[in-house]
Amino acid sequence: MNFEAALKELLKHEGGFVNHPKDPGGMTNLGVTRRVWERWVGRRVGEQEMRSLTPEKVAPLYKQRYWDKVHAYELPPALALQVFDFGVNAGPRRAIQTLQKSVGTLADGLFGPMTRRAVNKYIDQYGLVKLVEVYASHRMRFYMSLKTFRYFGKGWSRRVDEVLKLGRKWAQSNETS
């Protein structure tokens, strides 16, 4: 899977401008919070700039701060989408830790040779479909542990289900080819 295809899938879940009072991320557009955008551009921004974000404007941020950070380019497409999507939603370190927990290796949040070997070994032993399912299960447990689950849980659950269905489909086609 390439970054552009993953971003297209991710943006289906992120939606447009929101500023929900219960969302700790605050003002958000295309999944990018105001705080994250301000760090990216190196200055304070207002609501108008947040509203004007486009997929083209946010793509470099998503590539550098999420896709590259979680090493999605090193993973099979079905898993890359899962880890990238969760990295955007919960942070790259947590996404990698979740991957590490899923494959039974040290969950330090750093993607290196040990994680790469553990992922490959898990896939060889149990299959990519199983790993995608285990990852989604860990992801769902994390969301359910959040205080804001009662406000956003329905959307998170739908997102996990939809990304899981697509991941299963891609994993099954990968395992049968």
C-alpha positions in Angstrom: 0.0 0.0 0.0 1.3 3.4 -0.8 0.8 6.5 1.4 -1.7 8.2 -1.0 -4.1 5.2 -1.0 -3.9 5.0 2.8 -4.5 8.7 3.2 -7.6 8.4 0.9 -9.0 5.7 3.2 -8.1 7.5 6.4 -9.8 10.7 5.2 -13.1 8.8 4.7 -13.2 8.6 8.5 -11.8 11.9 9.5 -14.4 14.2 8.0 -14.4 18.0 7.9 -14.3 20.8 10.4 -15.5 20.0 14.0 -15.1 21.7 17.3 -16.9 19.4 19.7 -16.8 20.7 23.4 -16.2 17.2 24.7 -13.3 16.4 22.3 -10.0 17.0 24.1 -8.4 17.6 20.7 -10.5 20.7 20.3 -10.8 22.4 16.9 -10.1 19.8 14.2 -10.4 19.5 10.4 -9.6 16.4 8.3 -8.4 14.8 11.5 -5.8 17.4 12.2 -6.2 19.2 15.5 -5.4 22.8 15.9 -2.5 22.1 18.2 -1.0 19.6 15.7 -1.4 22.1 12.8 0.2 24.9 14.8 3.2 22.8 15.6 3.4 21.8 11.9 3.3 25.4 10.6 5.2 26.9 13.5 2.7 29.6 14.5 -0.7 30.1 16.1 -3.7 29.7 13.7 -7.3 30.7 13.9 -10.6 29.1 13.0 -10.5 30.4 9.4 -7.2 28.7 8.7 -8.4 25.4 10.3 -11.6 25.5 8.2 -9.5 26.0 5.1 -7.4 22.9 5.4 -7.5 20.6 2.4 -6.3 17.0 1.8 -3.4 18.4 -0.2 -2.4 20.8 2.6 -2.5 18.1 5.3 -0.9 15.2 3.3 2.7 16.2 4.1 1.9 16.3 7.8 0.2 12.9 7.7 3.1 11.4 5.7 5.9 12.7 8.0 4.2 12.6 11.4 2.2 9.4 11.1 2.9 7.2 8.1 6.7 7.4 8.4 6.7 7.4 12.2 4.8 4.1 12.4 6.9 2.6 9.6 3.7 1.8 7.6 5.8 1.6 4.5 7.4 -1.6 6.0 4.2 -3.4 6.7 1.8 -5.4 4.5 -1.0 -3.1 3.2 -3.7 -4.6 5.4 -1.6 -4.0 8.5 -0.2 -0.7 7.3 -3.6 0.8 7.1 -4.5 -0.4 10.6 -1.4 1.0 12.2 -1.4 4.3 10.3 -5.1 4.9 11.1 -4.6 4.2 14.8 -1.4 6.3 14.8 -3.4 9.3 13.5 -6.2 8.7 16.0 -4.2 7.8 19.1 -0.6 8.8 18.3 2.3 7.0 16.5 3.9 5.6 19.7 0.6 4.0 20.9 0.0 2.6 17.4 3.5 0.9 17.5 3.0 -0.3 21.1 -0.3 -1.8 20.1 1.4 -3.6 17.2 4.1 -4.8 19.5 1.5 -6.1 22.0 -0.4 -7.8 19.1 2.7 -9.8 18.1 3.9 -10.4 21.7 7.1 -8.4 21.7 8.4 -5.6 24.0 5.9 -2.8 23.7 8.3 0.2 23.9 6.7 2.1 21.0 9.8 2.1 18.9 9.7 0.3 15.5 13.0 -1.4 14.9 14.5 -4.7 13.9 13.0 -6.6 16.8 9.5 -5.4 16.0 10.0 -6.1 12.3 11.1 -9.7 13.1 8.2 -10.2 15.5 5.6 -9.0 13.0 7.1 -11.3 10.3 7.2 -14.3 12.6 3.6 -13.7 13.8 2.4 -13.5 10.2 4.3 -16.7 9.2 2.9 -18.5 12.3 -0.7 -17.3 12.4 -1.4 -15.3 9.2 -2.0 -11.7 8.3 -5.7 -11.9 8.8 -5.3 -13.0 12.4 -2.8 -10.2 13.1 -5.2 -7.6 11.6 -8.0 -9.0 13.9 -5.8 -9.0 17.0 -4.7 -5.4 16.3 -8.3 -4.2 15.9 -9.2 -5.9 19.1 -6.4 -4.2 21.1 -7.4 -0.9 19.4 -11.0 -1.3 20.5 -10.0 -2.1 24.1 -8.0 1.2 24.2 -11.0 3.2 23.0 -13.3 1.6 25.5 -10.9 2.6 28.3 -11.2 6.3 27.5 -13.5 8.6 29.5 -14.8 10.1 26.2 -15.9 6.7 24.9 -19.5 7.5 25.8 -19.4 10.5 23.5 -17.3 9.2 20.6 -17.4 5.4 21.1 -19.9 4.8 18.4 -17.8 6.6 15.8 -14.6 4.9 17.0 -16.3 1.5 16.9 -17.5 2.1 13.4 -14.1 3.2 12.3 -12.4 0.2 13.8 -15.0 -2.1 12.1 -14.6 -0.5 8.7 -10.8 -0.5 8.8 -10.9 -4.1 10.0 -13.2 -5.2 7.2 -11.0 -3.6 4.6 -7.8 -5.0 6.3 -9.3 -8.5 6.3 -10.2 -8.2 2.6 -6.7 -7.1 1.7 -5.1 -9.7 4.0 -7.2 -12.5 2.5 -6.3 -11.5 -1.0 -2.6 -11.3 0.0 -2.7 -14.7 1.5 -4.5 -16.3 -1.4 -2.2 -14.8 -4.1 
